[in-house]
Amino acid sequence: MQITPDLTSNLSFEDFKTEVLNDYRIATVSRECSLLGRREVLTGKAKFGIFGDGKEMPQLAMAKAFLKGDWRSGYYRDQTFMMAIGALTTEQFFAGLYANTNLDLEPMSAGRQMGGHFVTHSLNDNGTWKNLTEQYNSSADISPTAGQMPRLLGLAQASKIFREVKDINTSNFSKKGNEVAWGTIGNASTSEGLFFETINAAGVLQVPMVISIWDDEYGISVHAKHQTTKENISEVLKGFQRTKNEKGLEILRVKGWDYPNLMETYQEAAAIARTEHVPVLIHVLELTQPQGHSTSGSHERYKSAERLEWEVNHDCNTKMREWIIESGIATNEALVEIERGVKRSVREAKKSAWNTFLKPIKKEQAELTTLLKQVIQNSPNGVFISKLSNDLGAIDEPTRKDILSTARKVLRLTIGETNKERNILATWIDGYIEKIQPKFSSHLYSETQRANVRIKEIKPTFAEDAELVDGRIIIRDNFDVMFNNHPEVLVFGEDTGNIGDVNQGLEGLQEKYGEHRVADTGIREATIIGQGIGMALRGLRPIAEIQYLDYILYALQIISDDLATLHYRTKGKQKAPLIIRTRGHRLEGIWHSGSQMGGILNLVKGVHLLVPRNMTKAAGFYNTLLNGDDPAIVVECLNGYRLKEKMPNNLSSIKTPIGVVETVKTGADITLVSYGSTLRIVEQTAKELLAVGIDAEIIDIQSLIPFDLNHDIVKSIAKTNRVMIIDEDVPGGASAYILDEILNKQNAFQYLDSSPKTLTAKAHRPAYGNDGDYFSKPSAEDIFEAVYAVMHESNPAKFPKLR
């Protein structure tokens, strides 16, 4: 189904006719898929449908200008484009609609995302990169409106980096930075702040990006007059238009049903972006949405009769059909023949996709019903089991839920029975879950040898006369070695470049490595993360700096919805090993004392969350992450940059292990678990506790996600029989997560002689000043008294009541 990418070369009229008719056929196939797709949802074979009908023509034009090596960051209506570049067949379209979990049959996400979300595979099975310059590339779509925009910025910026920065190995990733990043978005979604943030950043950075706005005047049921000032986004953005003397965007407008002008407009946009590295916005007007927003409703409910009639007359496929006949390219009869052939082929593809999807499930259904016959013959509850078995067998189109649910209900009915048939059933259930669960749960993190957790620890070493230096010097010098050894590494963020970050952990590195590799950005956290995701998708190793942990909340949606799910929703076929550098914990005031760990760690599964207690540990984490494939957030201690540490003599090779805790003090009476800046207060307090006869063991968590993979904390509790989690997050935040990990995953209950305790900050953000910190977060006195209270409860004679 793939088209030739250039309609502007000198074609004979016959070749031109062939090209146009091939386009018409693709558009007709796409439309028929939309129509049949809706029916499949309404008949119950698929859960939900959202389709690209009404946007076929501009997507064909976009495909013509899209070259191998280019990237797409789009939204869920670009099926025609994917078909046109040869990345989506009709059978794959329906396999996605049915949520087929076979990646070979449903290469977009193996059923993990609803239909309309597209991707191409960047990785081989072992996690190594394919040659991305020799294929058409699409980053994995997400549903959140405008969520694709920040990533688009990074995909485009990568071309600039590849063009401008020397010594990077570009063999699999770029050809002299000539690749264009193509974005698509619905007109209503341009109301989102992510759109405006990205457009502004693109104008500043001057990156090769082409963004198409599909404008059908509605956002679900809400008209443009409620969405956009002047009801016209390109009018609103006129101030971004570049001039002879000022950089900006090139803004183009074209009607979505005008096939010849669409082709010309997209070729023009591609030339500008590809050669000049100027962002281009194409406002595609007068589009329609023949079936409404999605299968969850009907657009007849909110569109006037006049609007509905206009949409029929201005449907882009209808308009193209009229143009073909008027231009003498083909007759009505020829087009009817194409349309009939398309209807047959799409129906056959639909049927084939459904049968292929159902076949293995029917086989599993038959396997279980055969097994249940044996169980029925040997169970006193055979009558009840027979009903369950018969009900399962009567389902013509079973789901795996139907199968497993039946098996587990039968197992309940055989409680207390000891025959071999019950044992066989129990083993079958375990095997079925082991086989099927990964189809839905694998690849949250890398499963290759480059998984972060596989990187082995290398401890820091020190000369006998090792100098005591500010922690910032250690982190700075480690970055210096990293940048020198790895040309693909770059860092960017607010105040990151010129002054070397607000704590000078990058001091002097911009001057040494240049403004492309150590860069300042605007105050725009969401697109800082987007830059990192896009560049990481293209083989660079970006470090995106968020100035304070508090500010990561601006970007949390992008981290959670895009970065954290990327490897999972592509079933391991794309990776973005972005490192997010930030700093937090104890300082002063509501907005610069970031410890919102509970909120963060429960939203970023898929990203590692690392909390080093000092800068040597942090340096080791950065080195570890650079050798792995999983994204991560590193939270440096905000009050640790001026604290003295010994300077290691092996900076370039230190590696802090991920998912491994460290016992920083052994003890016999109680296990104290903490991390980051608070851990230093725990260490101080432990010395004071010794004075009253309490010998505490202290464990530094180091890594919140993943958490204590070796279960070393429970080993400590088995010795001390008591545990306290000390955390500066709010009550029920990170402390609850940590306690759950220790009690429910490590099964520490069996070793406890005292109730497990948590000591947290107050429920509010910390008040300003030293007193605000003291009365808002756990102090040394708070920790002492809380530990003492546990010991008093255990042995009141030895530890009389304190107060």
C-alpha positions in Angstrom: 0.0 0.0 0.0 3.1 2.3 0.3 3.1 5.3 -2.0 6.1 6.9 -3.7 7.1 9.9 -1.6 7.4 12.6 -4.3 4.6 13.8 -6.5 6.5 16.9 -7.7 9.0 15.1 -9.9 8.5 15.0 -13.7 5.9 12.2 -14.1 4.2 11.2 -17.3 0.5 11.7 -17.3 -0.1 8.0 -17.0 2.3 7.8 -14.0 0.5 10.8 -12.5 -2.9 9.1 -13.0 -1.5 5.9 -11.4 -0.2 7.9 -8.4 -3.5 9.8 -7.9 -5.6 6.7 -8.2 -3.3 4.9 -5.7 -3.9 7.7 -3.3 -7.6 7.5 -3.8 -7.5 3.8 -3.2 -5.6 4.3 0.1 -8.1 7.0 1.2 -11.0 4.7 0.3 -9.4 1.8 2.2 -8.9 4.0 5.3 -12.5 5.3 5.1 -13.9 1.8 4.8 -11.8 0.7 7.8 -13.3 3.6 9.8 -16.9 2.6 8.8 -16.5 -1.1 9.5 -14.5 -0.3 12.7 -17.4 1.6 14.1 -19.7 -1.3 13.4 -17.3 -3.7 15.1 -17.5 -1.6 18.3 -21.3 -1.3 18.1 -21.6 -5.1 17.7 -19.4 -5.7 20.7 -16.4 -7.2 19.1 -14.3 -4.2 20.0 -14.4 -2.0 23.1 -14.0 1.4 21.6 -13.2 3.1 18.4 -11.8 6.5 17.4 -11.0 6.9 13.7 -9.4 9.1 11.1 -12.3 9.5 8.7 -12.5 13.0 7.2 -8.7 13.5 7.5 -7.6 11.3 4.6 -6.5 13.9 2.1 -4.1 15.9 4.2 -2.6 12.7 5.6 -1.8 11.5 2.1 -0.1 14.8 1.4 1.9 14.5 4.6 3.0 11.0 3.7 4.2 12.3 0.3 6.6 14.7 2.0 7.7 12.3 4.7 11.1 10.7 4.1 12.9 7.7 5.6 14.6 8.9 8.8 11.8 11.3 9.5 9.7 11.0 12.7 6.0 11.4 13.4 4.5 12.5 16.8 0.8 12.4 16.3 -2.6 11.8 17.7 -5.1 9.1 17.2 -6.6 9.9 13.8 -3.6 9.3 11.6 -4.4 5.9 10.2 -4.4 7.1 6.6 -0.9 8.4 7.0 0.3 5.2 8.5 -1.3 3.2 5.7 0.3 5.5 3.1 3.9 5.0 4.4 3.3 1.3 4.5 3.4 1.0 8.3 -0.2 -0.2 8.8 -2.2 -2.9 6.9 -5.9 -3.3 7.0 -5.5 -6.6 9.0 -3.3 -4.8 11.5 -5.9 -2.0 11.8 -8.5 -4.5 12.8 -6.1 -6.5 15.0 -5.6 -3.3 16.9 -9.3 -2.7 17.2 -9.7 -6.2 18.7 -6.7 -5.8 21.0 -4.8 -8.7 19.7 -1.9 -9.4 22.1 0.4 -10.8 19.4 2.9 -8.2 18.5 3.5 -9.7 15.1 -0.2 -9.3 14.2 -0.8 -6.1 16.1 2.6 -4.2 15.9 1.3 -0.9 17.2 1.1 -2.1 20.8 0.1 -5.7 21.0 -3.3 -4.7 22.2 -2.1 -2.5 25.0 -3.5 0.7 23.5 -6.8 1.2 21.8 -6.9 1.4 18.0 -5.7 4.6 16.4 -2.5 4.7 18.4 0.4 4.1 16.1 4.2 3.3 16.4 7.0 1.9 14.4 9.7 -0.4 15.9 13.0 1.2 16.7 14.6 -1.7 18.5 15.7 -5.2 17.7 14.5 -8.0 20.0 17.7 -7.7 22.1 17.1 -4.0 22.6 19.7 -2.7 20.2 18.9 0.1 17.8 17.7 -0.5 14.2 18.9 1.8 11.5 16.4 4.5 11.9 17.6 6.4 8.9 16.4 3.6 6.6 12.8 3.4 7.8 9.8 5.7 8.4 9.5 6.4 12.1 6.6 7.1 14.3 6.9 7.7 18.1 4.3 5.8 20.1 1.0 7.8 20.4 -0.7 8.6 23.6 -4.3 9.6 24.2 -3.9 12.7 26.5 -4.8 15.7 24.3 -1.7 17.7 23.2 0.5 15.2 25.1 2.3 14.4 21.9 3.6 17.9 21.5 6.5 18.1 24.0 8.0 14.9 22.6 7.7 16.4 19.1 10.0 19.2 20.1 12.7 16.8 21.2 12.4 14.7 18.0 13.0 17.8 16.0 15.8 19.1 18.2 17.7 15.9 17.7 18.2 16.8 14.1 19.7 20.1 15.1 22.0 18.3 17.5 23.1 15.8 14.9 23.8 18.6 12.5 25.6 20.9 14.8 27.5 18.7 17.3 30.7 16.9 16.1 31.9 13.5 17.0 28.5 11.9 17.6 28.1 8.5 16.0 25.0 9.2 13.8 25.1 6.0 11.7 21.8 4.6 12.9 20.1 7.9 13.7 20.7 10.7 11.3 22.0 11.8 7.9 23.5 15.2 8.6 20.5 16.3 10.6 18.2 16.4 7.6 15.3 14.6 9.3 12.0 16.4 9.9 9.7 15.7 12.9 6.1 15.8 11.9 3.4 16.5 14.4 -0.4 16.2 14.2 -3.0 17.6 16.5 -6.7 18.4 16.4 -7.7 22.0 16.4 -9.5 21.8 19.8 -6.4 20.3 21.4 -4.5 23.5 20.5 -6.2 25.0 23.5 -4.0 23.0 25.8 -1.0 24.7 27.4 1.3 22.0 26.1 0.6 23.1 22.5 1.5 26.7 23.2 4.5 25.8 25.3 5.8 23.6 22.4 5.1 26.2 19.7 7.0 28.8 21.7 10.0 26.6 22.4 10.1 25.5 18.7 10.3 29.1 17.6 13.1 29.8 20.1 15.1 26.7 19.3 14.5 26.8 15.5 14.1 23.1 14.9 12.9 21.2 11.9 9.4 20.5 12.9 6.1 20.5 10.9 3.0 20.6 12.9 -0.4 19.9 11.2 -3.6 21.1 12.8 -6.6 19.1 11.6 -9.4 21.6 11.9 -12.9 20.3 11.8 -14.3 23.1 14.0 -15.2 20.8 16.9 -13.6 19.3 20.1 -16.0 16.4 20.6 -19.2 18.4 20.9 -17.7 21.8 21.6 -17.5 24.3 18.8 -14.3 26.3 18.0 -15.9 29.5 19.3 -15.6 28.0 22.8 -12.1 26.7 22.1 -10.0 29.4 20.4 -9.9 33.1 20.2 -11.1 34.3 16.8 -12.1 30.7 16.2 -8.9 30.3 14.3 -5.6 29.1 15.7 -3.4 30.3 12.9 -4.9 33.8 13.3 -4.0 33.6 17.0 -0.5 32.6 16.2 0.3 35.3 13.7 2.8 36.9 16.0 4.9 33.7 15.7 5.2 34.2 11.9 8.9 34.7 11.0 10.0 37.7 9.1 13.2 38.7 7.2 14.7 40.0 10.3 13.1 37.9 13.1 13.1 34.2 13.7 9.9 32.4 14.2 7.6 29.9 12.6 6.4 29.6 9.0 2.6 29.5 9.0 0.8 27.9 6.1 -2.9 27.4 5.5 -4.7 25.0 3.2 -8.1 23.5 2.8 -8.3 19.9 3.8 -10.3 18.7 0.8 -8.1 20.5 -1.8 -5.9 17.6 -3.0 -3.5 19.5 -5.4 -2.9 22.4 -3.0 -2.4 20.0 -0.1 0.4 18.2 -2.1 2.0 21.6 -2.9 1.7 22.9 0.7 3.3 19.9 2.3 6.2 19.8 -0.1 6.8 23.5 0.7 6.7 22.8 4.4 9.1 19.9 4.2 11.6 21.9 2.2 11.6 24.8 4.7 11.9 22.6 7.7 14.5 20.2 6.2 16.9 22.7 4.7 16.5 25.7 6.9 15.7 24.1 10.2 12.7 26.3 10.7 9.5 25.1 12.3 6.4 25.1 10.1 2.8 25.1 11.2 0.2 24.0 8.7 -3.4 24.9 9.5 -5.6 22.4 7.6 -9.0 24.0 7.4 -12.5 22.8 6.4 -12.1 19.2 7.5 -15.0 17.0 8.5 -15.6 14.2 10.9 -18.2 12.0 9.2 -18.8 9.6 12.1 -18.4 12.1 14.9 -15.7 12.1 17.6 -15.8 8.4 18.5 -18.0 5.4 18.9 -19.2 6.7 22.3 -21.7 9.2 20.8 -23.3 10.7 17.7 -22.4 14.0 16.2 -26.0 14.5 15.1 -26.7 15.4 18.7 -24.7 18.6 18.6 -24.2 19.6 14.9 -26.9 21.6 13.1 -28.6 20.2 10.0 -26.8 22.9 7.9 -23.4 21.8 9.3 -24.1 18.2 8.7 -25.1 18.9 5.1 -22.0 21.0 4.6 -19.8 18.1 5.9 -21.4 15.7 3.4 -20.6 18.1 0.5 -17.1 19.0 1.7 -16.0 15.5 2.7 -12.4 15.3 1.5 -12.8 11.9 -0.2 -15.9 13.1 -2.0 -14.1 16.2 -3.1 -11.1 14.2 -4.4 -13.5 11.9 -6.3 -15.1 14.9 -8.0 -11.7 16.4 -8.8 -10.5 13.1 -10.3 -13.5 12.9 -12.7 -13.4 16.7 -13.6 -9.7 16.4 -14.3 -10.1 13.5 -16.6 -7.9 11.2 -14.5 -10.6 8.5 -14.2 -14.2 8.0 -15.0 -17.0 7.4 -12.5 -17.1 3.7 -13.5 -13.4 3.3 -12.9 -13.7 4.8 -9.4 -16.8 2.6 -8.6 -14.6 -0.4 -9.5 -11.9 0.7 -7.1 -14.5 1.3 -4.4 -16.1 -2.1 -4.8 -12.7 -3.8 -4.7 -11.8 -1.9 -1.6 -15.0 -2.9 0.2 -14.3 -6.6 -0.6 -10.7 -6.5 0.5 -11.4 -4.6 3.8 -14.2 -7.0 4.7 -11.9 -9.9 4.0 -9.2 -8.3 6.1 -11.6 -7.7 8.9 -12.8 -11.3 8.9 -9.3 -12.6 8.8 -8.2 -10.4 11.6 -11.1 -11.5 13.8 -10.6 -15.2 13.1 -6.9 -14.9 13.7 -7.5 -13.1 17.0 -10.1 -15.7 18.1 -8.3 -18.9 17.1 -5.8 -19.2 20.0 -8.5 -18.2 22.5 -10.9 -20.8 21.2 -8.1 -23.4 21.5 -7.6 -22.4 25.2 -11.4 -22.6 25.7 -11.5 -26.1 24.3 -8.4 -27.1 26.4 -10.1 -26.0 29.6 -13.5 -27.6 28.9 -11.7 -30.9 28.2 -9.9 -30.7 31.5 -13.1 -29.8 33.3 -14.8 -33.0 32.1 -12.3 -34.9 34.2 -12.8 -32.7 37.2 -16.6 -33.1 36.9 -16.3 -37.0 37.0 -14.4 -36.9 40.3 -16.0 -34.1 42.2 -19.0 -34.1 44.6 -19.9 -30.7 43.1 -19.9 -32.0 39.5 -23.4 -30.7 38.9 -22.3 -27.1 39.6 -19.0 -27.5 37.8 -20.9 -28.8 34.7 -23.0 -25.7 34.6 -19.8 -23.5 34.6 -18.2 -25.7 32.0 -21.3 -25.7 29.7 -21.7 -21.9 30.1 -18.1 -21.5 29.0 -18.5 -23.9 26.1 -21.6 -22.0 24.9 -19.6 -18.8 24.4 -19.0 -18.4 20.6 -16.5 -15.6 21.0 -14.8 -16.1 24.4 -12.3 -13.9 26.0 -9.4 -15.0 28.1 -11.2 -13.5 31.1 -14.1 -15.9 30.5 -11.7 -18.8 30.4 -9.6 -18.0 33.5 -12.5 -16.8 35.5 -14.3 -20.1 34.9 -11.3 -22.1 35.9 -10.8 -20.2 39.1 -14.5 -20.6 40.1 -14.3 -24.3 39.5 -11.2 -24.5 41.7 -13.2 -22.9 44.5 -15.9 -25.6 44.2 -13.2 -28.3 44.7 -11.8 -26.9 48.0 -10.9 -29.9 50.2 -10.7 -32.4 47.4 -7.5 -34.3 47.0 -7.8 -36.1 43.7 -5.3 -35.7 40.9 -7.8 -33.9 38.6 -8.0 -31.0 41.0 -4.2 -30.8 41.2 -4.0 -30.8 37.4 -6.6 -28.0 37.3 -4.6 -25.9 39.8 -1.4 -26.5 37.9 -3.2 -25.5 34.6 -4.4 -22.2 36.2 -0.9 -21.4 37.4 0.5 -22.2 34.0 -2.2 -20.2 32.2 -1.5 -17.1 34.3 2.2 -17.5 33.8 1.7 -17.7 30.0 -1.0 -15.0 29.6 -0.1 -12.3 32.2 3.0 -11.2 30.4 0.9 -10.4 27.3 -0.5 -7.6 29.4 2.2 -6.8 31.9 5.7 -7.2 30.4 8.2 -4.6 29.4 7.4 -1.9 32.0 11.2 -1.8 32.2 13.9 -3.1 29.9 14.1 -6.9 29.8 17.5 -6.9 28.0 21.0 -7.0 29.4 21.0 -3.2 29.4 18.3 -3.0 32.1 19.4 -0.5 34.7 19.1 -3.1 37.5 21.7 -5.3 35.8 24.4 -2.7 36.0 26.8 -3.9 38.7 28.1 -1.7 41.5 31.5 -0.1 41.4 32.4 1.6 44.7 34.3 4.8 44.9 37.9 4.6 45.8 40.0 7.2 47.6 43.6 8.2 47.8 45.1 8.1 51.3 45.2 11.9 51.3 41.9 12.4 49.5 40.8 16.0 49.6 37.6 17.0 51.3 35.6 19.1 48.7 32.1 20.5 48.4 29.7 17.9 47.0 29.0 20.1 44.0 32.7 19.6 42.9 32.2 15.9 42.8 29.0 16.1 40.7 30.6 18.7 38.4 33.8 16.8 37.8 31.8 13.6 37.2 29.7 15.3 34.5 32.9 16.7 33.0 34.3 13.1 32.6 30.9 11.9 31.3 30.7 14.7 28.6 34.2 14.1 27.6 33.8 10.4 27.1 30.3 10.4 25.6 29.6 13.0 22.8 25.9 11.9 22.7 25.3 13.2 26.2 23.8 16.6 26.6 22.1 18.5 29.5 19.6 21.3 29.4 17.3 23.2 31.8 16.6 26.5 33.5 19.9 28.1 34.4 21.8 25.0 33.4 24.1 26.5 30.8 25.7 29.9 31.4 25.9 29.8 35.2 26.2 26.0 35.4 22.9 25.4 37.3 21.8 27.2 40.4 24.1 25.2 42.6 27.0 25.2 40.1 27.1 21.5 39.6 27.7 22.2 35.9 30.1 25.1 36.5 32.2 25.8 33.4 30.9 23.0 31.3 29.0 25.1 28.7 32.2 27.0 27.9 34.0 23.7 27.5 31.4 21.7 25.6 29.3 24.4 23.8 25.8 25.7 24.0 24.2 22.7 22.2 25.4 20.2 24.8 25.1 22.3 28.0 22.1 24.5 27.3 19.8 27.0 29.0 16.1 26.7 28.4 13.0 28.8 29.1 10.9 28.2 32.2 8.8 25.4 30.6 9.1 22.1 32.5 6.8 20.1 30.3 8.7 20.7 27.1 12.1 20.3 28.9 11.0 16.7 29.6 9.6 16.5 26.0 12.9 17.6 24.6 14.5 14.7 26.5 12.0 12.1 25.5 12.3 13.0 21.8 16.1 13.1 21.7 16.3 9.9 23.7 14.0 8.2 21.1 16.6 9.1 18.5 19.6 7.7 20.2 21.0 10.7 22.1 21.5 10.5 25.9 19.9 13.7 27.2 19.8 14.8 30.8 16.8 17.1 31.4 17.2 19.3 34.4 14.2 20.4 36.4 15.5 23.1 38.8 13.6 22.0 41.9 11.7 18.8 42.6 8.6 21.0 43.3 8.6 22.1 39.7 8.5 18.6 38.4 4.7 18.8 39.0 4.5 20.9 35.9 5.9 18.0 33.9 4.4 15.1 35.8 1.7 14.5 33.2 4.3 14.0 30.5 6.5 11.9 32.6 3.6 9.7 33.7 1.6 9.4 30.5 4.4 9.4 28.0 7.9 8.6 29.4 6.8 6.1 32.0 4.6 4.1 29.6 6.7 4.2 26.5 8.6 0.9 26.7 5.4 -0.8 28.0 3.0 0.5 25.4 5.3 -0.5 22.6 6.1 -3.9 24.2 9.8 -3.2 24.2 10.0 -1.8 20.6 10.9 1.8 21.6 13.0 3.2 24.4 13.8 6.6 25.7 16.5 6.3 28.4 16.0 9.9 29.6 17.8 11.0 32.8 15.8 13.6 34.7 18.0 15.6 37.1 16.5 17.5 39.9 17.1 18.5 43.5 14.9 18.6 46.5 14.3 17.8 50.1 15.0 20.1 53.0 15.4 23.8 52.4 12.9 26.5 53.3 9.4 27.3 52.4 6.4 25.8 50.7 7.7 25.9 47.1 11.4 24.9 47.4 11.4 22.0 49.9 10.3 19.3 47.4 9.5 16.0 49.0 6.3 15.1 47.2 7.5 11.6 46.8 4.2 9.8 47.5 2.5 11.6 44.6 5.4 11.2 42.3 6.4 7.6 42.9 2.8 6.4 42.4 2.5 8.1 39.0 5.9 7.2 37.4 6.0 3.4 37.4 8.2 2.7 34.4 10.7 5.4 35.5 13.3 4.7 38.2 13.2 7.1 41.1 16.5 7.5 42.8 17.3 9.4 46.0 21.0 9.6 46.7 22.1 10.9 50.1 25.2 12.6 48.8 26.9 13.7 45.6 29.2 10.7 45.3 26.2 8.5 45.3 24.5 10.7 42.8 27.5 10.7 40.5 27.4 6.9 40.7 23.8 6.8 39.7 24.4 9.0 36.6 27.2 6.7 35.5 24.9 3.6 36.0 22.1 5.2 34.1 24.3 6.0 31.2 25.1 2.3 30.8 21.4 1.3 30.9 18.2 1.7 28.9 15.6 2.7 31.5 14.6 6.3 32.2 15.1 7.7 35.7 14.6 10.6 38.0 17.6 11.5 40.2 16.8 13.7 43.2 19.9 15.3 44.5 19.9 16.7 48.0 19.4 20.4 47.8 21.3 21.1 51.0 24.2 18.8 50.1 26.1 20.8 47.5 28.2 22.6 50.1 28.7 19.7 52.4 32.2 18.2 52.4 32.9 14.8 50.9 36.0 13.0 50.0 36.9 13.3 46.4 37.0 9.8 44.7 39.9 9.0 42.4 37.7 6.8 40.1 35.0 9.3 39.2 34.5 7.9 35.7 33.8 4.4 36.8 31.8 4.7 40.0 28.4 3.0 39.7 25.7 3.1 42.3 23.5 0.1 42.0 19.8 0.6 41.3 17.3 -1.1 43.5 19.8 -1.9 46.3 19.7 -0.4 49.8 22.8 0.3 51.9 23.3 -0.3 55.6 25.2 2.8 56.7 25.3 1.7 60.4 24.7 -1.7 62.0 22.7 -2.1 65.2 20.8 -4.5 67.2 17.7 -2.8 68.6 15.7 -1.2 65.8 15.9 -0.7 62.0 15.6 2.9 60.9 14.8 3.3 57.2 15.2 6.6 55.4 16.8 8.4 52.4 18.2 11.7 51.1 18.7 14.6 53.4 16.7 13.2 56.2 19.0 10.2 56.4 21.8 12.6 57.6 19.5 13.6 60.5 18.9 10.0 61.3 22.6 9.3 61.4 23.1 12.2 63.8 20.3 11.0 66.0 21.6 7.4 66.1 24.7 8.7 67.9 22.5 10.4 70.5 20.4 7.2 70.9 23.6 5.2 71.7 24.0 7.5 74.7 20.8 6.1 76.2 21.5 2.5 75.3 19.7 2.2 72.0 21.7 0.7 69.2 19.9 1.5 65.9 20.6 0.0 62.5 20.3 2.6 59.7 19.4 1.7 56.1 19.6 4.1 53.2 16.9 3.2 50.7 18.8 5.0 47.8 16.3 3.8 45.2 12.5 4.2 45.7 11.7 2.6 42.3 12.7 -0.1 42.2 12.7 -0.8 45.9 15.2 -3.1 47.8 15.3 -5.9 45.2 17.5 -8.0 47.4 15.1 -7.7 50.4 17.9 -6.5 52.7 15.6 -4.5 54.9 13.7 -7.6 56.0 17.0 -9.3 56.9 17.8 -6.3 59.1 14.3 -6.5 60.8 14.8 -10.3 61.4 17.8 -9.2 63.5 16.3 -6.1 65.3 12.6 -7.1 65.4 11.6 -3.5 65.1 11.3 -1.0 62.2 10.7 2.7 61.8 10.4 4.6 58.5 11.5 8.2 58.7 10.5 10.4 55.7 9.9 14.1 55.1 7.0 13.5 52.8 3.4 14.0 54.0 1.7 11.3 56.1 0.6 8.5 53.9 3.0 9.5 51.2 6.3 7.7 50.5 6.3 6.3 54.0 3.1 4.3 53.3 4.7 3.0 50.0 7.9 2.0 51.9 5.9 0.3 54.6 3.8 -1.6 52.1 7.0 -2.8 50.4 8.5 -4.0 53.6 5.4 -5.6 55.2 3.5 -7.0 52.2 6.3 -7.7 49.7 9.1 -8.6 52.1 6.7 -10.2 54.6 8.4 -8.6 57.6 5.4 -9.1 59.9 6.7 -12.4 61.1 9.8 -10.8 62.6 8.3 -7.8 64.4 8.0 -7.7 68.2 6.7 -4.1 68.0 4.3 -2.3 65.7 6.0 -0.9 62.6 6.2 2.9 62.9 6.3 5.8 60.4 7.6 9.3 61.2 6.7 11.8 58.6 6.4 15.5 58.0 3.2 17.3 58.9 0.3 17.1 56.4 1.0 20.6 55.1 3.9 22.0 53.0 6.8 23.2 55.2 6.5 26.7 56.5 9.3 29.2 55.7 12.5 29.6 57.7 14.5 27.5 60.1 11.6 27.3 62.5 9.2 26.4 59.7 11.5 23.4 58.8 11.8 22.3 62.4 8.1 22.3 63.1 7.1 20.9 59.7 9.5 18.1 59.1 11.0 15.4 61.3 13.7 16.9 63.5 16.5 15.1 65.4 14.4 15.4 68.5 11.3 14.0 66.8 13.3 11.0 65.7 14.9 10.5 69.1 11.6 10.6 70.9 9.8 8.4 68.4 12.5 5.7 68.6 12.7 6.0 72.4 8.9 5.5 72.6 9.1 2.2 70.7 11.9 1.0 73.0 9.9 2.2 76.1 6.9 0.2 75.0 9.1 -2.8 74.6 11.0 -2.5 77.9 9.6 0.3 80.1 12.0 -0.7 83.0 15.1 -0.1 80.9 13.6 2.9 79.0 11.3 4.8 81.4 8.8 7.2 80.0 10.4 10.3 78.5 7.5 12.7 78.7 
